Structures are given as structure tokens and as C-alpha cells.
Amino acid sequence: MRRRGLPLLLRLASALAVIGCLTGAFVVSCTGDPDANTGGGSNAPASTAMGQWTPATQDTCTKAFHDSFFVLGPDGKKYPTWHAPEEIDPTTHQNCTFGHDHGVDPHGSALWPELQRHFAFDANNDGGIDTSELALAGIPFGLVSEKLVNSSTPRLEDHTGYKIVLANGVARTLVSGGSGQTFDLRCNLFAAYNQATSTADAFASNMFSVTYAVDCNSGSSQSQYPVKVIVSTMAVYGNPGSFTLDASGTQQNAGPAVPPNSPAGGSELGRIIPTRDNVFAGAFVLSGQTSTFDPLLERWETQLRLTRANGTELATLAPAFRVDNPARYYDNGLARSINLCYYGLNANGTLVTDPLQASTIVRQVRNNGTCSSIAPNGPATPVSARIAFDDARSPFDACVRNGFFGADVVRNAAGPTIWYTDAFGAKASSATFTNSVKQFIAVGDTGTIVLGEATASQQFCQSSTVHVPN
């Protein structure tokens, strides 16, 4: 189903009227030209995350149009932000495609007004956020990595890996004795995160940014779980140089991380990434059996740890993110999921990739509709007729995603609500400092309350034009 971009939302009465698209991202004057006089606007300095996307051959939107979707971060720099996979280019007045998807429109979050204000830039430095400043605010992709640009651990993230999930008014369950209990609490959930599953980077690299917001604001149990946070950190998913194979925590060495001195993980499982053995066992089956692609599923788990300058816990938040149909798996390096539709195993268990040898295959994908439309002849499909991994027709486009919100712990009984930390959530202080990140944590203490995991699940990629990298 095609997803159309939202119409212009705001007309501001000021010396130069500003119109904001969706997240305040596309800023134009009344004449339709970029307005360079709107609290920074288009002449504001660009963050490192800006300008990182270049259209592929199959993409019809221009780089210039893509880069017009920006917001001003709290530091006054331009950051890329959410846009739909297809938008109307105001230059040509024609629909065009970007080929990638950033998830759910953040404007639909019940937390949107507070998120917008939290990330707004106080351009006139008057201590408040006025209407014109708010119009330029939204979700700044790459805000945390910008704080690391000149550090010992710089991290440039893949633009197409930025995703958004959200859910409003989600009922939460209390975990006690290992089972869910009745608990009258509802929470609004939001996450903007980077989870690139198209390249080999995440096999060894463990640093990916997360903005995580939760507001548990209704229900008779609210006083027991006073959690309201807007937190942005460079999350660490497990250890650098390796990834996790399964729930037991077994590690697979995968080479050097980027950056090579990335910090070690904690107790979280980190990046659970599929490998050849499990993927082949599910996909390649004997005649009469049915293949499954479930082993391709990736789940990344982390803990966002915010600590005060003295090292004591301020908050520990537990998000996780899942991709059901990634474009890659691990086979001593990068392997493409789509080739499962065209390959198979012979009687000796040897991988057969040549269509001229298809008759020797005894195990292949069978009775599974995922491959039927692109490989009606299975491994016998001629090489010239095989779909490339980055073709929009590929079913392995990383469009099936979910976000999970865990048992968040808050230890902020004495306040304040606004804290400033480094990019990793450490050194929390009530005063800003160089390269600090603003965090919001409501006053309260969760005590011993533990909640069951909640899911934010929406349809990603509501456009047939989305393709890898995505």
C-alpha cells in the first residue's frame, strides 16, 4: 500500500512565515522557497548525519529533496529526520521514492508534543521555546553520534538504519514469581533507534543510538510505577568484535568493531544474529517438507544505563528491537538472504549455487510462499532471471520489525527532571557540559516493581518501492 507524505501542518504568524512538514522537517517560506531566517533554518550548520544518503539507481527522489527533511536539534545543528518512503517533490510536483523506510510517523505518538519540545533549539536563547522554534523541532537522527564526532569513539551510523516505533495507551502487566499479574497501568511508548541489517557492520560493531521514551500516565497502579522518561544514548548491544548466537549468550567472533575501542556490553544479550547453520536447517528441507525462514530473525537487546557523576544509578531502561526478514545472515561474513531462494544442498551437504547443477540438490526451499513469486523454478532459475538482493521485489527487505519495552528502573526520587549525560548515559549532572545530551526523567522511584515486556508493532514499509539497504 502506498504511503503518502503528510500535508503541510503549520502556518506561523511571524515576520517570515514558516510552514513545517510533519515533524517540522521541511521548512519553506510562503513562496515555497527554503527560508534561511527561521531561528537557524536552512542556513544552520549541518550535523555529521546530514547528507549521508545518496539515491540508488532505482530511487527517484533527489539527494537535495531528501536533505530537505531536517530538524534543528537542541544544539542548533541540522539533523535528518523522519520522512515517508514516497513524497511529493515540490520542485517537480511529482511523487518520488526514497527506497528506504524510517518506520512509523512520530507525529502519531501521544508523546509527540513533549518529544518535539524536548529536542527543540532555543534559537534566541531566551530560556523558552517559542512557536517558530517549535516548528523546526522533531526527532533528530544522529544527535547522539554527533556528540562522539571528536571523541576517541566516533560512530557514523547508516542513515537507512534509523527507525521509529510507537504505541499509545499500552496495558502493562506486573511480573511476580515469574508470571504476569493484574496491574492497572497504561503507558505511551516511543523509540527512535538505529538498527542497520543490510551490511556486515553489526556482526562486529555494537554501538547504535537509541531515543527511548515512556510515559506511564494512567491507571490506578500509576503511583507504583512513576515512569516518564525521554532518554537518548549511544546504546551498547553486547560486546564489540562478536555477536550473540542464541539465548544462551554463546558468542561468535566476527572481527574488529567500528570503532575498534567500542565499550564492552553488560548483562544484556546484545545482537542476536542468525548464522548459516540455523538458517540452512530451516530453509533447506527434503521433498514433502515445509521450509521456514524463522531462523533469520534478529533481536537486539540492550540496557540504557544512566548514572550520576558519582556512578550511582539514575535509570536503567531495557529496550529490544527485532527484524524478522533481514537481508543478511552470517556465513563467515556477509551472506544474502535472498539467495536462499536460489540455492540448495546436495546429498553431501555441499551448497549448490549453479542452476545447471540444480538436479543434484536434495534440500532446498519448499512449500513456502516467500520465494515462490521471485523463484518459481527454485534453484533451477537461471542466473540472469534471479532477483538481486537490493531489488524492491525481494521479500528480504527488513520491513517486518517490532520494538519491545522492558522493565524500566528509575531512581530519581529527589529530582531534578532534566539531566545532562555524556553520549553513553554516564556523568549525569543537572548542568549542561561539553557534548552533553539532555535527558528527561520524572521524579520517582520504581522500587521493586518489575513489568512484563510490552510490544510496539506497526506495519513498516507501506510502499512497494522500499529495498535494501533499509
C-alpha positions in Angstrom: 0.0 0.0 0.0 1.4 3.4 -0.9 2.0 5.8 1.9 1.6 9.4 1.1 3.5 12.2 2.8 1.5 14.3 5.2 0.4 17.8 4.1 1.9 21.0 5.4 0.8 21.3 9.0 1.7 24.7 10.5 1.5 28.3 9.3 3.2 30.6 11.7 2.4 34.3 12.1 5.9 35.9 12.2 7.9 38.3 10.2 8.7 35.4 7.8 6.0 32.8 7.9 7.2 29.2 8.3 5.5 26.1 7.2 6.6 22.8 8.7 6.1 19.4 7.1 5.1 16.7 9.6 8.0 16.9 12.1 8.9 20.5 11.3 11.3 18.9 8.8 10.7 20.5 5.5 10.8 24.3 6.1 9.7 26.6 3.4 8.5 30.2 3.1 5.2 31.2 1.8 6.7 31.4 -1.7 7.8 27.8 -1.4 11.5 28.6 -1.2 13.7 27.5 1.8 13.6 30.1 4.5 17.0 30.9 5.9 15.8 33.2 8.6 13.8 31.0 10.9 15.8 30.5 14.1 18.6 28.8 12.2 16.6 27.2 9.4 18.3 26.0 6.3 21.5 28.1 7.0 22.1 26.3 10.3 25.3 24.2 10.5 24.8 20.6 9.4 25.5 17.7 11.7 27.6 14.8 10.5 24.5 12.7 10.0 23.2 15.2 7.3 23.8 14.3 3.7 24.7 10.7 4.2 22.1 9.3 1.9 22.6 9.1 -1.9 19.9 7.7 -4.2 20.4 4.3 -5.8 19.6 3.7 -9.4 16.0 2.6 -8.6 15.3 5.6 -6.3 13.6 8.6 -8.0 13.9 11.3 -5.3 16.9 13.5 -5.4 19.5 13.8 -2.7 18.7 17.5 -2.4 15.0 16.7 -1.7 15.9 14.1 0.8 18.2 16.5 2.6 15.3 19.0 2.9 13.8 16.7 5.6 15.6 18.0 8.6 15.0 19.4 12.0 17.1 21.6 14.2 18.5 19.7 17.2 18.9 21.2 20.6 22.5 22.2 19.7 21.2 24.3 16.7 22.5 21.9 14.1 20.5 20.3 11.2 19.7 16.6 11.6 17.9 14.3 9.2 14.5 13.2 10.4 11.6 11.0 9.6 10.0 11.0 6.1 7.8 8.6 4.3 9.2 6.2 1.7 7.4 8.3 -1.0 6.9 12.0 -1.1 5.8 14.8 -3.5 8.8 16.7 -4.6 7.8 20.4 -4.6 10.2 21.2 -7.4 8.7 18.7 -9.8 5.2 18.3 -8.2 5.6 14.6 -8.8 5.7 11.7 -6.5 9.1 10.2 -6.0 10.6 7.4 -4.0 13.5 7.2 -1.5 13.8 3.4 -1.4 14.1 3.2 2.4 11.7 3.4 5.3 12.1 5.0 8.7 9.2 3.3 10.4 6.2 5.0 12.0 5.3 8.7 11.6 6.3 10.1 15.0 3.5 12.7 14.9 1.1 9.9 15.8 2.7 9.4 19.2 0.9 10.7 22.2 4.4 11.8 23.3 4.9 13.9 20.2 4.4 17.4 21.7 6.8 16.6 24.5 9.3 15.0 22.2 9.2 18.0 19.9 9.7 20.4 22.8 12.5 18.2 24.4 14.6 18.3 21.2 13.8 21.9 20.2 16.6 24.6 19.7 16.3 27.8 21.8 17.5 29.9 18.9 17.0 33.3 20.6 18.4 32.0 23.9 15.6 33.4 26.0 15.2 30.2 28.1 12.0 29.1 26.4 10.8 27.5 23.2 8.5 29.8 21.1 6.3 28.8 18.3 8.7 29.3 15.4 11.4 27.4 17.2 9.0 24.6 17.9 8.1 24.4 14.2 11.7 23.4 13.4 11.9 20.7 16.1 11.4 17.0 15.7 13.2 13.7 16.0 16.9 14.4 15.2 18.5 11.2 13.7 22.2 11.1 14.7 22.0 13.5 17.7 23.9 11.2 20.0 26.6 10.2 17.5 27.2 13.8 16.8 28.5 14.1 20.4 31.1 11.5 19.6 32.5 13.1 16.4 35.7 14.4 18.0 35.9 11.7 20.7 38.0 8.6 21.0 35.0 6.5 19.9 33.4 8.2 16.8 30.5 6.4 15.3 28.9 7.3 11.9 25.6 5.4 11.6 23.9 4.1 8.5 21.1 6.6 7.6 18.7 3.9 6.3 19.0 2.1 9.7 17.1 4.8 11.6 13.7 3.5 12.6 10.7 4.7 14.7 8.2 2.5 16.6 5.5 3.7 18.9 2.4 2.6 20.7 -0.2 4.6 22.8 -2.1 3.6 25.9 -0.5 0.1 26.2 -1.7 -2.0 29.1 1.2 -3.3 31.2 1.5 -6.4 33.3 3.2 -6.9 36.6 5.8 -9.7 36.8 5.9 -11.5 40.1 7.2 -15.0 40.7 7.9 -15.4 37.0 4.3 -14.9 35.9 2.2 -11.9 34.8 -0.2 -10.4 37.4 -3.1 -8.0 37.2 -1.8 -4.4 37.1 -3.8 -1.4 36.2 -1.3 0.7 34.2 -1.2 2.1 30.7 1.8 3.6 29.1 2.7 5.5 25.9 5.8 4.1 24.2 8.2 5.6 21.7 11.6 4.7 20.3 13.8 6.1 17.6 16.7 3.8 17.0 19.4 2.7 14.6 19.3 -0.9 13.5 21.1 -1.5 10.2 20.6 -5.0 9.0 21.8 -4.7 5.4 25.6 -4.7 5.8 28.2 -6.7 7.8 28.7 -3.8 10.2 26.6 -5.2 13.1 28.4 -8.5 13.1 31.3 -6.9 15.0 30.1 -3.4 15.9 28.0 -2.9 19.0 27.3 0.8 19.2 23.9 2.0 17.9 21.9 5.1 19.1 18.5 4.9 20.8 16.0 7.6 21.8 13.6 5.9 24.2 10.5 7.5 25.7 8.0 6.1 28.1 5.1 7.7 29.8 3.0 5.5 32.2 0.3 8.1 32.9 -3.0 6.3 33.5 -4.4 3.6 35.7 -4.8 3.0 39.4 -1.3 1.5 39.6 0.4 4.6 38.3 1.7 5.7 41.6 3.6 2.4 42.0 5.4 2.8 38.7 6.0 6.6 38.1 8.0 6.2 34.9 8.2 9.0 32.4 11.4 9.3 30.5 12.8 10.8 27.3 16.3 9.4 27.1 18.9 9.4 24.2 22.1 7.4 24.4 24.6 5.5 22.3 23.4 2.1 23.2 25.8 -0.8 23.6 24.4 -4.1 22.3 26.7 -6.8 23.7 30.4 -6.9 23.1 32.5 -5.4 20.3 34.1 -7.9 17.9 31.4 -10.6 18.3 27.7 -11.2 18.2 25.3 -13.5 20.1 24.1 -16.8 18.6 21.2 -17.6 20.9 19.5 -17.1 24.2 22.3 -18.9 26.0 24.6 -16.0 25.2 27.1 -18.0 23.1 29.3 -15.6 21.1 30.5 -15.7 17.5 33.8 -13.8 16.8 33.3 -11.5 13.8 36.4 -9.3 13.5 37.2 -5.8 14.5 34.4 -3.4 15.6 33.9 0.1 14.4 35.2 2.0 16.3 37.8 -0.6 17.4 37.8 0.7 21.0 34.0 0.4 21.5 33.0 -0.2 25.1 32.1 -3.7 26.3 28.5 -4.6 26.9 26.8 -5.6 30.2 24.4 -8.3 31.1 22.2 -7.8 28.0 22.2 -10.5 25.3 23.2 -7.9 22.7 22.8 -8.6 19.0 21.3 -12.0 18.3 22.1 -12.6 14.6 21.4 -15.7 12.5 24.2 -17.9 11.2 24.4 -20.3 8.2 23.8 -23.5 10.2 20.5 -22.4 11.7 19.3 -20.6 8.6 20.1 -23.6 6.3 18.4 -26.0 8.8 15.1 -24.1 8.5 15.2 -23.1 4.8 16.6 -26.2 3.1 14.4 -29.2 3.6 13.7 -32.5 1.9 10.8 -33.2 -0.6 7.5 -33.1 1.1 8.6 -30.9 4.0 8.0 -27.2 4.5 10.7 -24.5 4.8 10.7 -21.8 7.5 12.6 -18.6 7.5 12.1 -18.0 11.2 15.8 -18.6 11.9 16.6 -15.4 10.0 15.0 -13.4 12.8 17.4 -10.9 14.5 16.7 -9.5 18.0 18.9 -6.8 19.5 18.7 -6.3 23.3 20.4 -3.6 25.3 20.2 -1.7 28.6 20.4 2.1 28.6 22.2 2.9 31.9 22.0 6.4 33.1 24.3 7.0 36.1 25.1 10.1 38.1 28.5 11.7 38.2 29.3 9.6 41.3 28.4 6.4 39.5 25.1 5.7 41.2 22.1 4.5 39.2 19.7 7.1 37.9 17.8 4.9 35.5 18.2 1.6 33.7 16.0 1.1 30.7 15.5 -2.1 28.7 14.6 -1.8 25.0 14.9 -4.5 22.4 14.3 -4.4 18.6 13.5 -7.2 16.2 13.7 -7.7 12.5 12.0 -10.8 11.0 13.2 -10.6 7.4 16.7 -9.1 7.3 18.6 -9.0 4.0 21.6 -10.8 5.5 22.9 -13.5 7.7 26.3 -14.6 8.9 28.3 -17.2 6.9 31.9 -16.4 7.9 31.0 -13.0 6.7 28.1 -11.3 4.9 25.6 -13.7 3.1 22.4 -12.5 1.4 19.1 -13.9 2.5 17.6 -13.8 -1.0 20.0 -16.4 -2.3 18.2 -19.0 -0.1 15.5 -19.0 -2.8 18.1 -19.9 -5.4 20.5 -22.2 -3.6 20.2 -25.7 -2.1 22.3 -28.6 -0.6 23.3 -31.8 -2.4 23.4 -35.2 -0.9 26.8 -34.4 0.6 25.6 -31.3 2.2 27.5 -29.1 -0.2 25.9 -25.7 -1.1 24.9 -25.7 -4.8 24.6 -22.2 -6.3 24.8 -23.1 -10.1 21.4 -23.5 -11.7 22.9 -26.1 -14.1 23.6 -28.3 -11.0 20.1 -27.9 -9.6 19.3 -31.5 -10.3 21.8 -32.6 -7.7 20.0 -30.7 -4.9 18.1 -32.7 -2.3 17.4 -30.0 0.2 16.0 -26.6 -0.9 13.3 -24.1 0.0 9.9 -25.9 -0.4 6.3 -25.2 0.2 7.0 -21.6 1.4 5.4 -18.7 -0.4 8.3 -16.3 0.5 10.3 -17.5 -2.5 7.5 -18.5 -4.9 7.0 -15.2 -6.6 10.7 -14.5 -7.3 11.9 -18.0 -7.8 9.1 -20.1 -9.3 11.8 -22.6 -10.5 13.8 -22.6 -7.3 17.5 -23.3 -7.7 16.9 -24.0 -11.4 16.1 -20.3 -12.0 18.7 -19.0 -14.5 21.2 -16.6 -13.0 20.0 -13.9 -15.4 16.5 -14.2 -14.0 17.4 -14.1 -10.3 16.4 -11.1 -8.3 19.2 -9.1 -6.8 19.3 -8.6 -3.0 18.6 -4.8 -3.4 15.6 -5.3 -5.8 12.4 -3.9 -4.4 10.7 -7.2 -5.2 12.8 -9.0 -2.7 10.9 -10.3 0.3 14.0 -9.9 2.5 13.8 -6.1 2.9 13.9 -5.7 6.7 10.4 -4.4 6.7 9.0 -6.7 9.4 10.1 -5.0 12.7 9.0 -4.7 16.3 10.1 -2.7 19.3 10.0 -4.0 22.8 9.8 -2.0 26.0 11.0 -3.8 29.1 11.1 -3.5 32.9 12.4 0.1 33.2 14.0 1.1 36.5 14.1 4.7 37.7 15.9 6.0 40.8 15.2 9.7 40.7 13.2 10.3 43.9 14.9 13.6 44.7 14.9 15.0 41.1 15.6 17.1 39.1 13.7 16.1 36.0 16.3 17.4 33.5 19.7 15.8 33.5 22.7 16.0 31.2 24.9 13.0 30.5 27.6 12.0 28.1 26.7 10.1 25.0 26.7 6.8 26.8 24.4 8.0 29.7 27.2 8.5 32.3 28.2 11.5 34.3 24.7 12.7 34.8 24.6 16.3 36.0 21.9 18.9 36.5 24.1 21.3 34.5 25.0 21.0 30.8 28.6 20.4 29.8 30.5 20.0 26.5 28.9 17.4 24.2 26.3 16.5 26.8 22.9 15.1 25.9 19.7 16.3 27.5 17.6 13.7 29.3 14.2 13.9 30.9 13.4 11.6 33.9 10.3 12.3 36.0 10.7 12.4 39.8 10.1 9.0 41.3 11.4 5.6 42.2 10.1 2.3 40.8 11.2 0.4 43.9 11.0 -3.4 43.3 8.2 -3.2 40.7 9.0 -5.3 37.5 6.8 -5.1 34.5 6.4 -7.6 31.7 7.7 -6.6 28.2 5.4 -4.5 26.0 5.4 -4.5 22.2 5.2 -1.7 19.8 4.2 -3.3 16.5 3.2 -1.5 13.3 3.3 -2.1 9.6 6.6 -0.8 8.2 7.4 -0.1 4.6 3.9 0.8 3.4 5.3 1.2 -0.1 6.3 -1.4 -2.7 9.4 0.7 -3.6 11.4 0.0 -0.4 14.5 -2.0 -1.0 17.8 -2.9 0.6 19.6 -1.0 2.2 16.7 -0.4 4.5 
